[in-house]
């Protein structure tokens, strides 16, 4: 992924492109390619704190100043309320990620290369400065800007102290410590407050502020000559570092990053390799050897549904389903804590599972089924079997915590208007953005798939419950079309007694995209054609037919209007993945068309967070991205399509 001068020669162009690194343990570095932080979620070193899952921004960024031939050149860039200063982006000639984020500054005949990386598993970010060309030895000054606060906040009231010992600068404040080490140079204690730095793109501001004051303890100064390199390491823990260790860290990090993409497919290799890098930033290894998934950046939430939908694609891309099974094991343990009701998310503040959505347990079985197919070893079922039955039997018995019952017709019925029970969970002024209740189309499509899979697994395990699941699946197969089918050729979104939502919505695509469908081929084809005609856009399926009176296709205006747009017209890439699978199922002779559904993301990967896919897009022109700049849902589903539906092209 390469960007030339024309891509970064203005603040607007450079600040619209972001890079993301992670250490695989929940720590990350996240900023724009020109080094200007535009979100309070940005930071050069961000690590999850001990007291909560909410990440803490330790060092926000560093200011860099180059001295050459009695002149001073400020290489960094900041945005303030009324100005951009300094404007170091003017000296950037190129930015690329091959395999690490690298920026080349060019000032006349001086070429200075800056590389940023995070070693695997360490709460540490390393910056390498390498002088490629210069007739003279130069002086470089590095000034760190410290935050020591949780994302979503600002550090205006934090009191700092600094200590310099054995070439290590240690900064204390707000119960945190930052440690900054360099392979060369001297520290000068010269405290300075950088006031009113502006964040124009913050997504999760808790205190409502978009400006921040950052404290700097002093300056690191060192000389550097042509062909020389200097490392600066920033850590949230004391570390014994020297130049040889940092050189080895760099080599090991490059190897680690390259290994992530070594199994990338030959088809769409560029887009797949970039997506795998982004996906890997969303996988978090746990101390017990397990793993979990972060739903996206900058939201940094743990949603089980997002994990279960995306894991099949991520595991396929990694070439090994083990990482997927690790994530499932983590969530299964959480479900056991909740009496085998699958939690929908982890509360970031108290690290407790939250029960809210009715479909998470069903998506768990979907992910498990996909991973078992990838593994090709159904004999591994035994260690999971009792837990799978208890998860599914909960749905048959009814789940009071979710206001859910299994009706006499075999369909799942949600006896509440609470939007938390389904994925269209937006709320404005205490009212659901989309009112849904009763029998929901996508939940019952999933339910039918789950029952058929359980019937299959029972046969393999020689379990006497095969008939129970099979008979119930037969009832669902009979009830589903009679309840949801519209003679106009599509499916109702929900049905509650004599009431229903007959608008054309995206949720119906799951009734045909899942490997097992409750619809006959004729009706299935009609659903695909309707979704293609009415809901398809460049980057996803719209959440509502644009001809509907409630349609709101663009995220614009007041915050409440933006929230409404998410589920009343905006397009979601993860639904495009489901649409593509359905399209291929009913149009096997048109597989070559699928590549045209994927190609637009090649351009998108160069905008927003480089190599990632946003959470959602406007459903109407100009189809701007919104939400998380890297969404595990979006990335995982597009990867799944590349591997499953483009595999033989």
C-alpha positions as CSV (number, residue, x, y, z in Angstrom):
1,X,0.0,0.0,0.0
2,X,1.9,3.0,-1.3
3,X,1.0,6.7,-1.1
4,X,2.9,9.4,-3.0
5,X,3.2,13.1,-2.6
6,X,-0.1,13.9,-4.2
7,X,-1.9,11.7,-1.6
8,X,-0.5,13.6,1.4
9,X,0.4,17.1,0.1
10,X,-2.5,18.8,2.0
11,X,-3.7,18.4,5.5
12,X,-7.1,17.2,4.4
13,X,-5.7,14.4,2.2
14,X,-3.1,13.3,4.7
15,X,-5.4,13.4,7.8
16,X,-8.1,11.4,5.9
17,X,-5.8,8.4,5.8
18,X,-5.1,6.5,9.0
19,X,-2.8,3.6,10.0
20,X,-3.3,1.0,12.7
21,X,-0.9,-1.3,14.4
22,X,-1.6,-3.8,17.3
23,X,0.5,-6.0,19.5
24,X,-2.0,-8.9,19.5
25,X,-2.8,-8.3,23.2
26,X,-5.1,-5.4,23.0
27,X,-2.4,-2.7,22.7
28,X,-2.4,-0.5,19.6
29,X,-0.9,2.5,17.8
30,X,-3.5,4.5,15.7
31,X,-3.0,7.8,14.0
32,X,-3.1,9.5,10.6
33,X,-0.3,8.9,8.1
34,X,0.9,12.5,8.6
35,X,1.1,12.0,12.4
36,X,-1.7,14.5,13.2
37,X,-4.1,13.0,15.7
38,X,-7.7,13.8,14.7
39,X,-9.5,11.5,17.2
40,X,-9.2,11.2,21.0
41,X,-8.9,7.5,20.2
42,X,-5.7,8.1,18.4
43,X,-2.4,7.5,20.2
44,X,1.1,6.3,19.6
45,X,0.9,3.9,22.6
46,X,-2.6,2.8,23.7
47,X,-2.8,-0.2,26.1
48,X,-5.7,-1.8,28.0
49,X,-5.5,-0.8,31.7
50,X,-5.4,-3.2,34.7
51,X,-8.6,-1.8,36.2
52,X,-10.9,-2.1,33.2
53,X,-10.9,-3.2,29.6
54,X,-11.1,0.4,28.4
55,X,-7.8,1.2,26.7
56,X,-5.5,4.0,28.1
57,X,-3.7,6.5,25.9
58,X,-0.2,6.7,27.4
59,X,1.7,8.7,24.8
60,X,-0.5,10.5,22.3
61,X,2.3,11.4,19.8
62,X,5.8,12.8,19.4
63,X,6.9,16.1,18.0
64,X,9.9,15.9,15.7
65,X,12.2,18.7,14.8
66,X,15.2,18.4,12.4
67,X,18.1,20.9,12.5
68,X,20.2,21.1,9.3
69,X,22.5,23.9,8.1
70,X,21.4,26.3,10.8
71,X,17.8,25.9,9.9
72,X,14.9,24.2,11.8
73,X,12.4,22.0,10.1
74,X,9.4,20.8,12.1
75,X,8.3,17.4,10.8
76,X,5.2,17.0,12.9
77,X,1.6,18.2,12.2
78,X,-1.1,19.3,14.6
79,X,-4.6,20.7,14.3
80,X,-5.7,23.5,16.6
81,X,-9.0,25.4,16.7
82,X,-8.0,28.0,14.1
83,X,-4.9,26.7,12.5
84,X,-2.7,23.7,11.5
85,X,0.7,24.0,13.0
86,X,3.3,22.9,12.4
87,X,2.7,21.7,8.9
88,X,5.3,19.0,8.6
89,X,3.2,17.0,6.1
90,X,4.7,19.3,3.5
91,X,8.0,17.4,3.8
92,X,6.5,14.0,3.3
93,X,7.3,12.5,-0.1
94,X,5.8,9.1,0.4
95,X,4.1,6.8,2.9
96,X,3.9,3.0,2.5
97,X,3.3,-0.2,4.5
98,X,5.7,-2.8,3.3
99,X,5.4,-4.4,5.7
100,X,5.6,-1.7,8.4
101,X,4.3,1.9,8.3
102,X,7.1,4.0,6.8
103,X,7.2,7.7,6.1
104,X,9.9,9.3,4.0
105,X,10.6,13.0,4.7
106,X,12.5,14.8,2.0
107,X,14.1,18.3,2.6
108,X,16.3,19.3,-0.4
109,X,18.9,16.5,-0.5
110,X,18.1,15.1,2.9
111,X,16.0,11.9,3.1
112,X,14.9,10.8,6.6
113,X,12.9,7.6,6.9
114,X,10.6,6.9,9.8
115,X,9.3,3.5,10.6
116,X,6.7,2.6,13.4
117,X,6.1,-0.9,14.8
118,X,4.7,-2.7,17.8
119,X,6.4,-5.9,18.9
120,X,4.2,-8.9,19.3
121,X,2.7,-9.2,22.8
122,X,4.5,-6.2,24.3
123,X,3.0,-2.9,25.6
124,X,5.5,-1.0,23.5
125,X,5.7,1.1,20.3
126,X,9.0,1.6,18.6
127,X,10.0,4.4,16.2
128,X,13.0,4.0,14.0
129,X,14.6,7.1,12.4
130,X,17.0,6.3,9.5
131,X,18.9,9.0,7.7
132,X,19.2,7.7,4.1
133,X,21.0,10.7,2.5
134,X,22.7,13.8,3.9
135,X,26.0,15.6,3.2
136,X,26.2,16.6,6.9
137,X,25.5,15.1,10.2
138,X,22.1,16.4,11.5
139,X,20.4,16.9,14.8
140,X,17.0,15.5,15.6
141,X,14.8,16.5,18.5
142,X,12.0,14.3,19.8
143,X,9.4,15.6,22.2
144,X,6.8,13.1,23.5
145,X,3.2,14.3,24.3
146,X,1.7,12.4,27.2
147,X,-2.0,11.8,27.9
148,X,-2.4,9.0,30.5
149,X,-6.2,8.8,30.2
150,X,-8.8,6.5,28.9
151,X,-10.0,6.8,25.3
152,X,-13.1,9.0,25.1
153,X,-11.8,11.4,27.7
154,X,-9.3,14.2,27.7
155,X,-6.3,14.6,30.0
156,X,-6.8,18.3,31.0
157,X,-6.8,17.6,34.7
158,X,-3.9,15.1,34.9
159,X,-0.9,16.1,37.0
160,X,2.4,14.8,35.7
161,X,5.9,14.1,37.0
162,X,9.0,13.1,35.1
163,X,12.2,11.4,36.0
164,X,15.3,10.7,33.9
165,X,17.6,7.8,34.8
166,X,20.0,5.8,32.6
167,X,18.8,7.3,29.3
168,X,15.2,6.4,30.2
169,X,12.6,9.1,30.6
170,X,9.8,8.0,32.9
171,X,6.5,10.0,33.2
172,X,4.0,9.4,36.0
173,X,0.4,10.7,36.1
174,X,-3.1,9.5,36.7
175,X,-1.9,6.2,38.1
176,X,0.0,5.4,34.9
177,X,3.7,5.4,33.9
178,X,5.2,5.9,30.4
179,X,8.8,4.9,29.8
180,X,10.7,6.3,26.8
181,X,14.1,4.9,25.8
182,X,16.4,5.8,22.9
183,X,19.5,4.1,21.5
184,X,21.2,7.5,21.3
185,X,20.9,11.0,22.6
186,X,20.4,13.0,25.8
187,X,17.2,14.0,27.6
188,X,16.6,17.6,28.6
189,X,13.9,18.2,31.2
190,X,11.9,21.1,29.6
191,X,8.2,20.7,30.5
192,X,5.7,22.2,28.1
193,X,1.9,22.1,27.8
194,X,0.5,21.8,24.3
195,X,-3.0,23.4,24.6
196,X,-6.2,23.1,22.6
197,X,-5.2,20.3,20.2
198,X,-8.4,19.6,18.2
199,X,-9.9,16.3,17.4
200,X,-12.4,16.7,14.6
201,X,-13.3,13.0,14.0
202,X,-13.7,11.6,17.5
203,X,-16.3,8.9,17.8
204,X,-16.4,8.0,21.5
205,X,-16.0,11.3,23.4
206,X,-17.3,10.8,26.9
207,X,-16.9,14.3,28.3
208,X,-18.1,16.0,25.1
209,X,-14.8,17.7,24.4
210,X,-13.0,17.7,21.1
211,X,-10.0,19.6,22.3
212,X,-7.2,18.5,24.6
213,X,-4.2,19.8,26.4
214,X,-1.2,17.4,26.3
215,X,1.9,17.6,28.6
216,X,5.4,17.1,27.4
217,X,8.2,16.4,29.9
218,X,11.1,17.4,27.7
219,X,13.2,16.9,24.7
220,X,15.5,14.0,23.4
221,X,18.3,15.3,21.2
222,X,20.7,13.3,19.1
223,X,22.9,13.5,16.1
224,X,22.5,11.2,13.2
225,X,24.6,10.8,10.0
226,X,24.0,9.2,6.6
227,X,23.4,5.5,6.9
228,X,22.7,5.6,10.6
229,X,19.6,4.6,12.5
230,X,18.2,5.6,15.9
231,X,15.4,3.7,17.8
232,X,13.0,5.3,20.2
233,X,10.9,2.9,22.3
234,X,7.8,3.9,24.3
235,X,6.4,1.4,26.8
236,X,3.8,1.3,29.6
237,X,6.1,-1.0,31.6
238,X,9.8,-0.8,32.4
239,X,11.9,-2.7,29.9
240,X,15.6,-3.5,29.5
241,X,16.4,-2.4,26.0
242,X,19.4,-1.9,23.9
243,X,20.1,-1.4,20.2
244,X,20.6,-5.1,19.5
245,X,17.3,-6.0,21.2
246,X,15.4,-3.4,19.2
247,X,17.0,-4.5,15.9
248,X,15.8,-8.1,16.8
249,X,12.4,-6.8,17.7
250,X,12.1,-5.1,14.4
251,X,13.1,-8.3,12.5
252,X,10.7,-10.4,14.5
253,X,7.9,-8.0,14.0
254,X,8.4,-8.0,10.2
255,X,8.4,-11.8,10.3
256,X,5.2,-11.8,12.4
257,X,3.4,-9.4,10.0
258,X,4.5,-11.2,6.9
259,X,3.3,-14.6,8.3
260,X,-0.2,-13.2,8.7
261,X,-0.6,-12.9,5.0
262,X,1.5,-15.9,3.7
263,X,-1.7,-17.9,3.1
264,X,-3.5,-15.1,1.2
265,X,-5.3,-16.4,-1.9
266,X,-4.0,-16.0,-5.4
267,X,-7.3,-14.3,-6.3
268,X,-7.6,-10.7,-5.3
269,X,-4.3,-11.1,-3.5
270,X,-3.8,-7.4,-2.8
271,X,-7.1,-6.8,-1.2
272,X,-7.0,-10.1,0.7
273,X,-3.5,-9.5,2.2
274,X,-4.4,-6.0,3.3
275,X,-7.7,-7.2,4.8
276,X,-5.9,-9.9,6.7
277,X,-3.6,-7.3,8.3
278,X,-6.6,-5.3,9.4
279,X,-8.3,-8.4,10.6
280,X,-5.3,-9.4,12.7
281,X,-5.6,-6.1,14.6
282,X,-9.0,-7.2,15.7
283,X,-7.9,-10.5,17.3
284,X,-6.8,-10.3,20.9
285,X,-4.9,-13.1,22.5
286,X,-5.7,-13.7,26.2
287,X,-3.4,-14.7,29.0
288,X,-5.0,-18.1,29.4
289,X,-4.1,-19.0,25.8
290,X,-7.5,-18.2,24.4
291,X,-8.5,-15.4,22.2
292,X,-11.3,-12.9,21.6
293,X,-12.2,-10.4,18.9
294,X,-12.5,-6.6,19.0
295,X,-15.5,-5.5,16.9
296,X,-13.7,-2.5,15.4
297,X,-11.6,0.6,15.7
298,X,-12.1,3.1,17.2
299,X,-15.1,1.7,19.1
300,X,-13.0,-1.2,20.6
301,X,-16.0,-3.2,21.8
302,X,-16.4,-6.9,22.2
303,X,-19.7,-8.0,20.5
304,X,-20.3,-11.7,20.2
305,X,-22.4,-11.5,17.1
306,X,-19.7,-9.5,15.3
307,X,-17.2,-12.1,16.2
308,X,-19.3,-15.1,15.2
309,X,-20.2,-13.6,11.8
310,X,-16.6,-12.6,11.0
311,X,-14.6,-15.5,12.4
312,X,-15.3,-17.9,9.5
313,X,-13.8,-15.4,7.0
314,X,-10.8,-14.6,9.3
315,X,-10.1,-18.3,10.0
316,X,-10.3,-19.1,6.3
317,X,-7.9,-16.2,5.5
318,X,-5.4,-17.4,8.2
319,X,-5.6,-20.9,6.7
320,X,-6.2,-22.4,10.1
321,X,-9.5,-22.6,12.0
322,X,-7.7,-22.9,15.3
323,X,-7.9,-19.1,15.9
324,X,-11.6,-19.3,15.3
325,X,-12.2,-22.1,17.7
326,X,-10.2,-20.1,20.4
327,X,-12.6,-17.2,20.0
328,X,-15.6,-19.5,20.3
329,X,-14.2,-21.2,23.4
330,X,-13.8,-17.8,25.0
331,X,-17.5,-16.9,24.3
332,X,-18.7,-20.4,25.3
333,X,-17.1,-20.0,28.7
334,X,-19.0,-16.7,29.1
335,X,-22.2,-18.3,28.0
336,X,-21.7,-20.9,30.7
337,X,-21.4,-18.1,33.3
338,X,-24.9,-17.0,32.1
339,X,-26.6,-20.3,32.3
340,X,-25.9,-21.2,28.6
341,X,-27.5,-18.0,27.4
342,X,-25.0,-16.4,25.0
343,X,-24.0,-12.9,26.0
344,X,-24.1,-10.2,23.3
345,X,-21.2,-8.2,24.5
346,X,-18.6,-7.6,27.3
347,X,-19.1,-4.5,29.4
348,X,-15.8,-2.7,28.9
349,X,-15.9,-1.0,32.4
350,X,-16.5,-4.1,34.6
351,X,-15.4,-6.9,32.3
352,X,-18.8,-8.6,32.7
353,X,-20.9,-10.3,30.0
354,X,-24.1,-8.6,29.1
355,X,-27.2,-10.5,27.9
356,X,-29.2,-8.5,25.4
357,X,-29.6,-9.9,21.9
358,X,-31.6,-13.0,21.0
359,X,-29.6,-14.2,18.0
360,X,-26.1,-14.5,19.5
361,X,-26.4,-18.2,20.4
362,X,-27.6,-19.0,16.9
363,X,-24.7,-17.1,15.3
364,X,-22.4,-19.1,17.6
365,X,-23.7,-22.4,16.0
366,X,-23.3,-20.8,12.5
367,X,-19.6,-20.0,13.2
368,X,-19.0,-23.4,14.7
369,X,-20.5,-25.1,11.7
370,X,-18.3,-23.0,9.3
371,X,-15.2,-23.8,11.3
372,X,-16.0,-27.5,11.5
373,X,-16.3,-27.5,7.7
374,X,-13.0,-25.8,7.3
375,X,-11.3,-28.2,9.7
376,X,-12.7,-31.2,7.9
377,X,-12.6,-33.2,11.1
378,X,-16.0,-33.7,12.6
379,X,-14.6,-36.1,15.1
380,X,-13.5,-33.1,17.1
381,X,-17.2,-32.6,17.8
382,X,-17.2,-34.7,21.0
383,X,-15.6,-32.0,23.2
384,X,-18.2,-29.5,22.2
385,X,-21.3,-31.6,21.9
386,X,-22.9,-31.3,25.4
387,X,-22.4,-27.5,25.4
388,X,-23.9,-27.2,21.9
389,X,-27.0,-29.1,22.9
390,X,-27.5,-27.0,26.0
391,X,-27.2,-23.8,24.0
392,X,-29.7,-24.9,21.4
393,X,-32.1,-26.5,23.9
394,X,-32.3,-23.1,25.7
395,X,-34.1,-21.7,22.6
396,X,-36.5,-24.6,22.5
397,X,-37.4,-24.2,26.2
398,X,-37.6,-20.4,25.9
399,X,-35.3,-17.8,27.3
400,X,-37.0,-15.4,29.8
401,X,-34.0,-13.1,30.0
402,X,-34.4,-12.4,26.3
403,X,-38.3,-12.4,26.2
404,X,-38.0,-15.2,23.8
405,X,-40.3,-18.3,23.3
406,X,-40.4,-21.1,20.8
407,X,-44.0,-21.0,19.4
408,X,-46.2,-23.9,18.5
409,X,-45.3,-23.5,14.8
410,X,-41.6,-23.9,15.7
411,X,-40.7,-20.3,15.1
412,X,-38.9,-18.1,17.6
413,X,-41.0,-15.3,19.0
414,X,-39.7,-12.2,20.8
415,X,-42.3,-10.9,23.2
416,X,-40.9,-7.4,23.5
417,X,-40.3,-4.2,21.5
418,X,-36.9,-3.8,23.1
419,X,-34.4,-3.1,20.2
420,X,-31.5,-4.7,22.1
421,X,-33.0,-8.1,21.1
422,X,-31.8,-7.8,17.5
423,X,-29.0,-6.2,15.6
424,X,-31.0,-3.1,14.5
425,X,-30.7,-1.8,18.0
426,X,-30.7,2.0,17.5
427,X,-32.6,4.2,19.9
428,X,-33.5,7.8,19.6
429,X,-35.3,9.6,22.5
430,X,-35.9,6.3,24.2
431,X,-37.7,5.0,21.1
432,X,-36.5,2.3,18.7
433,X,-35.2,3.6,15.4
434,X,-36.7,0.4,13.8
435,X,-39.6,-1.2,15.7
436,X,-39.3,-4.9,15.4
437,X,-41.0,-7.6,17.5
438,X,-42.5,-11.0,17.3
439,X,-41.1,-13.4,14.7
440,X,-38.1,-11.8,13.1
441,X,-37.1,-13.1,9.6
442,X,-33.3,-13.4,10.0
443,X,-33.5,-14.9,13.5
444,X,-35.9,-17.7,12.2
445,X,-33.7,-18.3,9.1
446,X,-30.8,-18.8,11.5
447,X,-33.0,-21.0,13.7
448,X,-33.9,-23.3,10.8
449,X,-30.2,-23.6,9.8
450,X,-29.2,-24.4,13.5
451,X,-31.8,-27.1,13.8
452,X,-30.7,-28.8,10.6
453,X,-27.1,-28.7,11.7
454,X,-28.0,-30.1,15.1
455,X,-29.9,-32.9,13.4
456,X,-26.8,-33.7,11.3
457,X,-24.5,-33.6,14.3
458,X,-26.8,-35.9,16.2
459,X,-26.6,-38.5,13.4
460,X,-22.8,-38.3,13.6
461,X,-22.7,-38.5,17.4
462,X,-25.4,-41.3,17.4
463,X,-27.4,-39.1,19.6
464,X,-31.1,-39.9,20.1
465,X,-32.1,-36.3,19.9
466,X,-31.8,-36.3,16.1
467,X,-35.5,-36.8,15.7
468,X,-36.3,-33.9,18.2
469,X,-34.3,-31.4,16.1
470,X,-35.4,-32.8,12.8
471,X,-39.1,-32.7,13.6
472,X,-38.8,-29.1,14.9
473,X,-36.9,-28.2,11.7
474,X,-39.7,-29.7,9.6
475,X,-42.2,-27.5,11.5
476,X,-40.1,-24.4,10.9
477,X,-39.7,-25.3,7.2
478,X,-43.5,-25.4,6.9
479,X,-44.2,-22.3,9.0
480,X,-41.5,-20.0,7.6
481,X,-42.8,-19.3,4.1
482,X,-46.5,-19.2,5.3
483,X,-45.6,-16.6,7.9
484,X,-43.1,-14.4,6.1
485,X,-43.7,-14.7,2.3
486,X,-45.2,-11.8,0.5
487,X,-46.8,-12.5,-2.9
488,X,-44.9,-9.6,-4.4
489,X,-41.8,-11.8,-4.2
490,X,-40.0,-11.0,-0.9
491,X,-40.1,-11.7,2.8
492,X,-41.7,-9.6,5.6
493,X,-39.2,-8.3,8.1
494,X,-41.2,-9.4,11.2
495,X,-44.7,-10.8,12.0
496,X,-46.5,-10.4,15.4
497,X,-49.9,-11.9,15.3
498,X,-51.9,-10.0,12.7
499,X,-49.3,-7.2,12.5
500,X,-46.2,-7.2,10.4
501,X,-43.6,-5.1,8.7
502,X,-44.0,-5.4,5.0
503,X,-41.2,-3.0,4.0
504,X,-38.3,-4.4,2.0
505,X,-35.4,-4.8,4.3
506,X,-32.0,-6.4,4.2
507,X,-32.6,-9.0,6.9
508,X,-34.4,-11.3,4.5
509,X,-31.2,-12.1,2.7
510,X,-30.2,-14.5,5.4
511,X,-33.1,-16.7,4.5
512,X,-31.3,-17.6,1.3
513,X,-27.6,-16.8,2.0
514,X,-27.2,-19.4,4.8
515,X,-26.0,-22.9,3.7
516,X,-29.4,-24.3,4.5
517,X,-32.5,-22.4,3.5
518,X,-36.2,-22.7,4.6
519,X,-37.3,-21.4,1.2
520,X,-37.8,-23.4,-2.1
521,X,-35.5,-22.4,-5.0
522,X,-38.1,-20.3,-6.8
523,X,-38.8,-18.1,-3.7
524,X,-35.2,-18.0,-2.9
525,X,-34.3,-16.6,-6.3
526,X,-37.0,-14.0,-6.0
527,X,-35.6,-12.8,-2.7
528,X,-32.1,-12.4,-4.2
529,X,-33.5,-10.5,-7.2
530,X,-35.5,-8.2,-4.9
531,X,-32.5,-7.4,-2.7
532,X,-30.3,-6.9,-5.8
533,X,-32.9,-4.5,-7.4
534,X,-33.9,-2.6,-4.3
535,X,-31.2,-2.8,-1.7
536,X,-27.8,-3.3,-3.4
537,X,-25.3,-0.4,-3.4
538,X,-21.6,-0.2,-4.1
539,X,-20.5,-1.0,-0.6
540,X,-23.3,-3.1,0.9
541,X,-27.0,-3.8,1.2
542,X,-29.2,-0.9,2.3
543,X,-31.1,-1.5,5.5
544,X,-34.3,-0.2,3.9
545,X,-35.8,0.2,0.4
546,X,-35.1,3.8,-0.8
547,X,-38.7,4.1,-2.0
548,X,-39.9,3.7,1.6
549,X,-41.2,6.9,3.3
550,X,-38.9,6.3,6.3
551,X,-35.8,5.9,4.1
552,X,-32.8,8.0,5.3
553,X,-29.8,7.1,3.2
554,X,-27.1,9.4,4.5
555,X,-25.5,9.9,7.9
556,X,-25.9,13.7,8.2
557,X,-27.5,16.3,10.3
558,X,-28.1,16.0,14.1
559,X,-26.9,13.0,16.0
560,X,-30.4,11.6,16.3
561,X,-30.8,11.8,12.5
562,X,-27.4,10.0,12.0
563,X,-28.6,7.2,14.3
564,X,-31.8,6.8,12.4
565,X,-29.9,6.5,9.1
566,X,-27.9,3.5,10.4
567,X,-30.9,1.3,10.1
568,X,-33.2,3.2,7.8
569,X,-31.1,3.2,4.7
570,X,-27.4,3.1,5.2
571,X,-25.6,0.2,3.6
572,X,-23.6,-2.5,5.5
573,X,-20.7,-4.4,3.9
574,X,-21.3,-7.5,6.0
575,X,-24.7,-7.8,4.4
576,X,-23.1,-7.5,1.0
577,X,-21.1,-10.7,1.9
578,X,-24.4,-12.5,2.7
579,X,-25.9,-11.2,-0.6
580,X,-22.9,-12.4,-2.6
581,X,-23.2,-15.9,-1.2
582,X,-26.9,-15.9,-2.0
583,X,-26.2,-14.6,-5.5
584,X,-23.7,-17.3,-6.2
585,X,-26.1,-20.0,-4.9
586,X,-28.8,-19.0,-7.4
587,X,-26.5,-17.8,-10.2
588,X,-23.7,-20.4,-10.4
589,X,-23.2,-19.5,-14.1
590,X,-22.5,-15.8,-13.2
591,X,-19.7,-16.3,-10.7
592,X,-17.5,-13.9,-12.8
593,X,-20.0,-11.1,-11.8
594,X,-19.0,-11.5,-8.1
595,X,-15.6,-9.8,-8.7
596,X,-17.5,-6.6,-9.6
597,X,-19.1,-6.6,-6.2
598,X,-15.7,-6.8,-4.6
599,X,-13.6,-4.5,-6.7
600,X,-14.9,-1.2,-5.3
601,X,-13.2,-2.0,-1.9
602,X,-9.8,-1.8,-3.6
603,X,-10.3,2.0,-3.8
604,X,-11.8,2.2,-0.3
605,X,-8.8,0.5,1.2
606,X,-6.8,3.6,0.4
607,X,-9.1,5.8,2.3
608,X,-10.0,6.0,6.0
609,X,-7.9,3.4,7.9
610,X,-5.5,2.0,5.3
611,X,-6.3,-1.6,4.5
612,X,-9.6,-1.7,6.4
613,X,-13.3,-1.6,5.6
614,X,-15.6,0.8,7.4
615,X,-18.6,-0.4,9.4
616,X,-21.2,1.1,7.1
617,X,-21.7,3.5,4.2
618,X,-24.3,6.0,3.1
619,X,-27.0,4.2,1.1
620,X,-27.2,7.2,-1.3
621,X,-24.6,9.1,-3.2
622,X,-21.8,9.8,-2.5
623,X,-21.6,6.6,-0.4
624,X,-19.3,8.0,2.3
625,X,-18.0,5.6,5.0
626,X,-19.1,5.9,8.7
627,X,-18.8,4.1,12.0
628,X,-15.7,2.1,12.8
629,X,-13.0,2.8,10.2
630,X,-12.0,-0.9,10.6
631,X,-15.0,-3.2,11.2
632,X,-14.3,-6.9,11.9
633,X,-17.8,-7.5,10.5
634,X,-17.0,-5.9,7.2
635,X,-13.5,-7.2,6.9
636,X,-14.4,-10.8,7.9
637,X,-17.4,-11.1,5.5
638,X,-15.5,-9.8,2.5
639,X,-12.6,-12.2,3.3
640,X,-15.1,-15.0,3.6
641,X,-16.5,-14.2,0.1
642,X,-13.1,-14.0,-1.4
643,X,-12.2,-17.5,-0.1
644,X,-15.6,-19.2,-0.5
645,X,-17.2,-17.6,-3.5
646,X,-14.2,-16.5,-5.5
647,X,-12.0,-19.5,-4.8
648,X,-12.4,-21.2,-8.2
649,X,-12.4,-18.1,-10.4
